[in-house]
Amino acid sequence: MASTEPWLLENGNLRCLTMEMKQGHGHSRTAHNRSSSSLRRKSDLTLVSKVRKVFLRKFLVNLQEVLLGSKLSILFLAIPFAVAAECTKFGRPWVFALSLLGLTPLAERVSFLTKQIAFYTGPTVGGLLNATCGNATELIISIFALIRQEVDVVKYSLLGSILSNLLLVLGTSLFCGGIANLRNEQKFDRLCSHRELFEASVDEEEDSRVVSDESAVIGFWSAFVWLVLMTGVMALLSEYVVGTIEAASDSWGLSVGFISVILLPIVGNAAEHAGAVIFAFKNKLQDISLGVALGSATQIATFVIPLSIIVAWIIGINMNLDFNLFETSCLALSIIVTTFALQDGTSHYLKGVVLLLCYLVIGAGLFIFGTPNDHADSETKISYHLSSNEKILKDLVP
């Protein structure tokens, strides 16, 4: 029988906190790490263990755990192709597409490496690393876009990250979790922030199921070196993405606003989002899916956006939070719809449908109309071409 602690008040009534509810909030792993762990592939070290030289054996173990320990490892092949396409000037849209695909497994592996480092540094430093590196893709893309003075790409990509987390990820999780658990109502606690909820308390049965995921598989310095290397590769691909986004926009017939708001957030966080949906299928909506969706949106709003403004100020770029009416309305609509969907503490697949429809409407609006800045850029290009044609005519006509 689950133990209870009658200390939590809700709406003036005394309620009991069960052990299952505490497990959802008090687990030592964060929701982001648990989401990424769903895409981890268990490594078979049988052949590697037969290597006699210790140094070579450790290197092969690290190589297998880091590069082959994910279900998204096949996407690592896009990285050398992206570099080759950039070096040979094969095609700017191809560089953009391959770079986006290469960023997908890198984001998941960075989360894995920060988790490995957290085993040695403790929960405080590990939590700081997770908060810093959890949105490394958005942060690095923002920095390179600011260096290239692509302020609109920064603003729209960060806005798109918030919208995708609140509407796409949460909506898909609610929909899939509701479909997979039609007979069992999914419930979660509303706006609980008490200290007791975050204390680690996992029973023996849960410990036995996750013991393999609760121990480090590589050393501290190995994880640190791999983290630096993968962050460097992520920076390289982010530079490719920022440098080729306009070429991809012209080639594909999509506005820069649509690519920044829709495509970049979806691909950059695909691994984390997939993990949230997988756990929603397993009736883990409360402790994983909500943590990923709402936690990522909160990190973007309270950490990445302020840091981007500070970086812009340091390098002398004029960046503000003056979004246009359409983008501001989309953000306000997303917050209101998400609040109404979660206010009763229960989940239903129709709530997921509503969130997904809102995201579809926003995406369709950006696809058809673009953003005001896209129209301004188009008018600038048209004026440039008209002036060029007038100059050619003046040269031809005596």
C-alpha positions as CSV (number, residue, x, y, z in Angstrom):
1,M,0.0,0.0,0.0
2,A,1.4,3.4,-1.0
3,S,2.5,5.6,1.9
4,T,1.0,9.0,2.2
5,E,1.9,12.3,3.8
6,P,-1.0,14.6,4.6
7,W,0.8,17.9,4.3
8,L,-0.2,19.3,0.9
9,L,-3.1,21.7,0.7
10,E,-4.9,22.3,-2.6
11,N,-7.9,24.7,-2.9
12,G,-8.1,24.9,0.9
13,N,-8.5,21.1,1.3
14,L,-6.0,18.7,2.8
15,R,-4.8,16.2,0.3
16,C,-2.4,13.2,0.5
17,L,0.8,12.9,-1.4
18,T,1.4,9.3,-2.5
19,M,4.8,7.6,-3.0
20,E,4.1,7.3,-6.7
21,M,3.4,11.1,-6.9
22,K,6.7,11.8,-5.1
23,Q,8.6,9.5,-7.4
24,G,7.5,11.6,-10.4
25,H,8.9,14.8,-8.9
26,G,11.7,13.6,-6.6
27,H,13.7,11.5,-8.9
28,S,17.4,12.4,-9.0
29,R,17.4,12.5,-12.8
30,T,16.0,15.5,-14.6
31,A,13.2,15.1,-17.1
32,H,15.5,16.1,-19.9
33,N,18.0,13.4,-19.1
34,R,15.3,10.8,-18.6
35,S,13.8,11.8,-21.9
36,S,17.1,11.4,-23.7
37,S,17.7,8.1,-22.0
38,S,14.7,6.6,-23.9
39,L,16.7,6.9,-27.1
40,R,19.8,5.3,-25.7
41,R,20.9,2.0,-27.2
42,K,22.4,-0.6,-24.8
43,S,25.9,-1.3,-25.9
44,D,27.3,-4.8,-26.4
45,L,30.9,-4.7,-25.1
46,T,31.6,-8.4,-25.7
47,L,34.1,-7.8,-28.5
48,V,35.6,-4.7,-27.0
49,S,36.3,-6.4,-23.7
50,K,38.6,-8.9,-25.5
51,V,41.1,-6.2,-26.4
52,R,44.2,-6.7,-24.2
53,K,45.6,-3.2,-24.2
54,V,43.9,-1.1,-21.5
55,F,44.2,2.2,-23.3
56,L,42.8,0.9,-26.6
57,R,40.0,-0.9,-24.8
58,K,39.0,2.2,-22.9
59,F,39.1,4.2,-26.1
60,L,36.9,1.7,-28.0
61,V,34.4,1.6,-25.0
62,N,34.1,5.4,-25.1
63,L,33.8,5.4,-28.9
64,Q,31.0,2.8,-28.7
65,E,29.1,4.4,-25.8
66,V,29.3,7.9,-27.2
67,L,28.9,7.4,-31.0
68,L,27.0,4.2,-31.2
69,G,25.0,4.4,-27.9
70,S,22.1,6.2,-29.4
71,K,19.3,5.1,-31.7
72,L,20.0,8.2,-33.8
73,S,23.6,7.2,-34.5
74,I,22.9,6.8,-38.2
75,L,22.4,10.6,-38.5
76,F,26.1,11.2,-37.6
77,L,26.8,10.3,-41.2
78,A,25.2,13.7,-42.2
79,I,28.1,15.5,-40.5
80,P,30.9,14.6,-42.9
81,F,28.6,15.1,-45.8
82,A,27.7,18.6,-44.6
83,V,31.4,19.4,-44.3
84,A,32.1,18.0,-47.7
85,A,29.2,19.9,-49.3
86,E,30.5,23.1,-47.7
87,C,34.1,22.7,-48.8
88,T,33.2,21.7,-52.3
89,K,30.4,24.4,-52.6
90,F,28.1,21.6,-53.7
91,G,24.9,23.4,-52.9
92,R,23.9,25.8,-50.1
93,P,20.5,24.3,-49.5
94,W,22.1,20.8,-49.2
95,V,24.5,22.2,-46.6
96,F,21.6,23.6,-44.6
97,A,19.6,20.3,-44.7
98,L,22.6,18.1,-43.9
99,S,23.7,20.4,-41.0
100,L,20.2,20.3,-39.5
101,L,20.3,16.5,-39.6
102,G,23.7,16.4,-38.1
103,L,22.6,18.6,-35.2
104,T,19.9,16.1,-34.2
105,P,22.1,13.4,-32.7
106,L,24.6,15.9,-31.3
107,A,21.9,17.5,-29.2
108,E,21.0,14.1,-27.7
109,R,24.6,13.2,-27.1
110,V,25.4,16.4,-25.3
111,S,22.6,15.7,-22.9
112,F,24.0,12.2,-22.4
113,L,27.5,13.6,-21.7
114,T,26.3,16.2,-19.2
115,K,24.5,13.4,-17.4
116,Q,27.8,11.3,-17.3
117,I,29.6,14.3,-15.8
118,A,26.9,14.8,-13.2
119,F,27.6,11.4,-11.8
120,Y,31.1,12.7,-10.7
121,T,30.3,16.4,-9.9
122,G,27.1,15.9,-7.9
123,P,23.5,17.2,-8.5
124,T,24.2,20.9,-8.1
125,V,26.9,21.1,-10.8
126,G,25.1,18.5,-12.9
127,G,21.9,20.6,-12.8
128,L,23.8,23.7,-13.8
129,L,25.4,21.8,-16.7
130,N,22.0,20.4,-17.8
131,A,20.5,23.9,-17.7
132,T,23.4,25.3,-19.7
133,C,23.8,22.5,-22.3
134,G,20.1,21.4,-22.4
135,N,19.5,24.1,-25.0
136,A,22.9,24.2,-26.5
137,T,21.7,24.0,-30.0
138,E,19.5,27.2,-29.7
139,L,22.2,29.0,-27.8
140,I,25.0,28.3,-30.3
141,I,22.8,29.1,-33.3
142,S,21.8,32.3,-31.7
143,I,25.4,33.4,-31.1
144,F,26.5,32.7,-34.7
145,A,23.4,34.4,-36.0
146,L,24.2,37.5,-33.9
147,I,27.8,37.5,-35.2
148,R,26.4,37.6,-38.7
149,Q,23.9,40.3,-37.6
150,E,20.9,38.0,-38.3
151,V,18.9,39.3,-35.4
152,D,15.6,38.2,-36.9
153,V,16.8,34.6,-37.1
154,V,17.7,34.7,-33.4
155,K,14.3,36.2,-32.3
156,Y,12.2,33.9,-34.5
157,S,14.2,30.7,-33.7
158,L,13.9,31.3,-29.9
159,L,10.2,32.1,-30.3
160,G,9.8,29.0,-32.3
161,S,11.4,26.9,-29.6
162,I,8.9,28.1,-27.1
163,L,6.0,27.6,-29.4
164,S,7.2,24.1,-30.4
165,N,7.5,23.0,-26.7
166,L,4.2,24.4,-25.6
167,L,2.1,23.3,-28.6
168,L,3.9,20.6,-30.6
169,V,5.7,18.6,-27.9
170,L,3.1,19.0,-25.2
171,G,0.2,18.5,-27.7
172,T,1.8,15.3,-29.2
173,S,2.5,14.0,-25.7
174,L,-1.1,14.6,-24.6
175,F,-2.5,13.1,-27.8
176,C,-0.3,10.0,-27.8
177,G,-0.6,9.4,-24.1
178,G,-4.3,9.8,-24.2
179,I,-4.7,7.4,-27.2
180,A,-2.3,4.8,-25.6
181,N,-4.1,5.0,-22.2
182,L,-7.7,5.4,-23.0
183,R,-8.8,3.3,-20.1
184,N,-6.5,4.9,-17.6
185,E,-6.9,8.6,-16.9
186,Q,-3.6,10.4,-16.8
187,K,-3.3,12.8,-13.9
188,F,-0.5,15.2,-12.8
189,D,0.0,17.7,-10.0
190,R,-0.7,21.4,-10.8
191,L,2.0,24.0,-10.1
192,C,3.5,22.1,-7.2
193,S,6.8,23.7,-6.1
194,H,7.3,22.4,-2.5
195,R,10.6,21.2,-1.3
196,E,9.4,17.7,-0.4
197,L,8.4,17.1,-4.0
198,F,12.0,17.4,-5.2
199,E,13.6,15.1,-2.6
200,A,14.9,11.9,-4.1
201,S,12.6,9.0,-3.0
202,V,12.5,6.0,-5.3
203,D,11.5,2.6,-4.1
204,E,13.6,-0.5,-4.6
205,E,11.5,-1.8,-7.5
206,E,12.1,1.4,-9.4
207,D,15.8,1.3,-8.6
208,S,16.1,-2.2,-9.9
209,R,14.6,-1.2,-13.2
210,V,16.8,1.8,-13.8
211,V,20.0,0.7,-12.1
212,S,21.8,0.4,-15.5
213,D,20.8,4.0,-16.3
214,E,21.9,5.3,-12.9
215,S,25.6,4.5,-13.2
216,A,28.4,6.2,-15.3
217,V,29.5,4.3,-18.3
218,I,32.5,6.5,-19.2
219,G,35.0,8.4,-17.1
220,F,34.8,12.1,-16.1
221,W,37.7,13.3,-18.3
222,S,36.5,11.2,-21.2
223,A,33.0,12.7,-20.9
224,F,34.5,16.2,-20.6
225,V,36.7,15.8,-23.7
226,W,33.8,14.3,-25.7
227,L,31.6,17.2,-24.6
228,V,34.1,19.8,-25.8
229,L,34.5,18.0,-29.1
230,M,30.8,17.6,-29.8
231,T,30.2,21.2,-28.8
232,G,32.8,22.3,-31.3
233,V,31.1,20.2,-34.1
234,M,27.8,21.6,-33.0
235,A,29.2,25.1,-33.4
236,L,30.6,24.3,-36.9
237,L,27.2,23.0,-38.0
238,S,25.4,25.9,-36.5
239,E,27.6,28.3,-38.5
240,Y,26.7,26.4,-41.6
241,V,23.0,26.6,-40.8
242,V,23.1,30.4,-40.2
243,G,25.2,30.9,-43.3
244,T,22.9,29.0,-45.6
245,I,19.4,29.7,-44.2
246,E,18.7,32.4,-46.8
247,A,19.9,30.2,-49.7
248,A,17.6,27.4,-48.4
249,S,14.8,30.0,-48.2
250,D,15.2,31.1,-51.8
251,S,15.7,27.5,-53.1
252,W,12.7,25.9,-51.3
253,G,10.3,28.8,-51.6
254,L,10.0,29.1,-47.8
255,S,10.3,32.3,-45.8
256,V,13.2,32.8,-43.4
257,G,10.5,33.3,-40.7
258,F,8.9,29.9,-41.4
259,I,12.3,28.2,-41.4
260,S,13.4,29.9,-38.1
261,V,10.1,29.4,-36.2
262,I,9.1,25.9,-37.5
263,L,12.0,24.0,-38.9
264,L,15.0,24.9,-36.7
265,P,13.2,24.2,-33.3
266,I,11.8,20.9,-34.6
267,V,15.0,19.5,-35.9
268,G,17.2,20.9,-33.2
269,N,15.2,19.3,-30.4
270,A,13.9,16.2,-32.2
271,A,15.7,13.7,-29.9
272,E,14.4,15.3,-26.7
273,H,10.9,15.7,-28.1
274,A,10.8,12.1,-29.3
275,G,11.7,11.0,-25.8
276,A,8.9,13.0,-24.3
277,V,6.4,11.3,-26.7
278,I,7.8,7.9,-25.9
279,F,7.3,8.4,-22.2
280,A,3.8,9.7,-22.7
281,F,3.0,6.4,-24.4
282,K,4.3,4.7,-21.2
283,N,1.9,6.7,-19.0
284,K,4.8,8.8,-17.7
285,L,3.2,12.1,-18.7
286,Q,3.6,13.7,-15.3
287,D,7.3,13.3,-14.6
288,I,8.8,13.2,-18.1
289,S,6.7,14.8,-20.8
290,L,5.5,17.8,-18.9
291,G,9.0,18.3,-17.5
292,V,10.5,18.3,-21.0
293,A,7.9,20.5,-22.7
294,L,7.4,23.1,-20.0
295,G,11.0,22.9,-18.7
296,S,12.5,23.6,-22.1
297,A,10.1,26.5,-22.8
298,T,11.0,28.0,-19.4
299,Q,14.7,27.6,-20.0
300,I,14.4,29.3,-23.4
301,A,12.4,32.2,-21.9
302,T,14.4,32.8,-18.8
303,F,17.9,31.8,-19.8
304,V,18.6,31.6,-23.5
305,I,16.8,34.8,-24.5
306,P,18.3,37.0,-21.8
307,L,21.7,35.5,-22.5
308,S,21.3,36.2,-26.2
309,I,20.5,39.9,-25.5
310,I,23.6,40.2,-23.3
311,V,25.8,38.6,-26.0
312,A,24.3,41.0,-28.5
313,W,25.0,44.0,-26.2
314,I,28.6,42.8,-25.7
315,I,29.4,42.5,-29.5
316,G,27.5,45.7,-30.3
317,I,24.4,44.3,-32.0
318,N,21.1,46.1,-31.4
319,M,18.7,43.3,-30.4
320,N,15.5,43.8,-28.5
321,L,12.3,41.8,-27.7
322,D,10.1,44.0,-29.9
323,F,8.2,41.3,-31.7
324,N,5.6,42.1,-34.3
325,L,1.8,41.8,-33.6
326,F,1.5,38.3,-35.3
327,E,4.3,36.7,-33.3
328,T,3.2,38.3,-30.0
329,S,-0.3,37.1,-30.6
330,C,0.9,33.6,-31.4
331,L,2.9,33.5,-28.1
332,A,0.0,34.8,-26.1
333,L,-2.4,32.3,-27.7
334,S,0.0,29.4,-26.9
335,I,0.3,30.4,-23.3
336,I,-3.5,30.8,-22.8
337,V,-4.3,27.5,-24.6
338,T,-1.6,25.6,-22.6
339,T,-2.9,27.0,-19.3
340,F,-6.5,26.0,-20.0
341,A,-5.3,22.5,-21.1
342,L,-3.4,21.9,-17.9
343,Q,-5.4,23.7,-15.3
344,D,-7.6,20.7,-14.2
345,G,-4.7,18.3,-13.7
346,T,-5.9,15.7,-16.1
347,S,-4.9,14.7,-19.6
348,H,-7.1,13.8,-22.6
349,Y,-6.2,13.2,-26.2
350,L,-8.6,15.9,-27.3
351,K,-6.4,18.5,-25.4
352,G,-3.5,17.3,-27.5
353,V,-5.5,17.7,-30.7
354,V,-6.3,21.3,-29.7
355,L,-2.7,22.2,-29.0
356,L,-1.6,20.6,-32.3
357,L,-4.3,22.4,-34.3
358,C,-3.0,25.7,-32.8
359,Y,0.5,24.9,-33.9
360,L,-0.8,23.9,-37.3
361,V,-2.6,27.2,-37.7
362,I,0.5,29.2,-36.7
363,G,2.7,27.2,-39.1
364,A,0.2,27.7,-41.9
365,G,0.1,31.5,-41.2
366,L,3.9,31.7,-41.4
367,F,4.0,29.5,-44.5
368,I,1.5,31.6,-46.4
369,F,2.1,35.1,-45.1
370,G,5.6,34.9,-43.6
371,T,6.7,37.6,-41.2
372,P,6.7,41.4,-41.7
373,N,10.5,41.3,-41.9
374,D,10.2,38.8,-44.8
375,H,8.0,41.2,-46.7
376,A,10.4,44.0,-46.0
377,D,13.3,42.0,-47.3
378,S,11.2,41.0,-50.4
379,E,10.4,44.7,-51.0
380,T,14.1,45.6,-50.7
381,K,15.1,42.9,-53.2
382,I,12.4,44.0,-55.6
383,S,13.5,47.6,-55.3
384,Y,17.1,46.5,-55.9
385,H,16.1,44.6,-59.1
386,L,14.0,47.4,-60.4
387,S,16.8,49.9,-59.9
388,S,19.2,47.6,-61.6
389,N,16.9,47.1,-64.5
390,E,16.4,50.9,-64.8
391,K,20.1,51.4,-64.9
392,I,20.5,48.8,-67.6
393,L,17.8,50.5,-69.7
394,K,19.5,53.9,-69.3
395,D,22.7,52.4,-70.5
396,L,21.1,50.8,-73.5
397,V,18.9,53.8,-74.5
398,P,21.1,56.8,-75.7
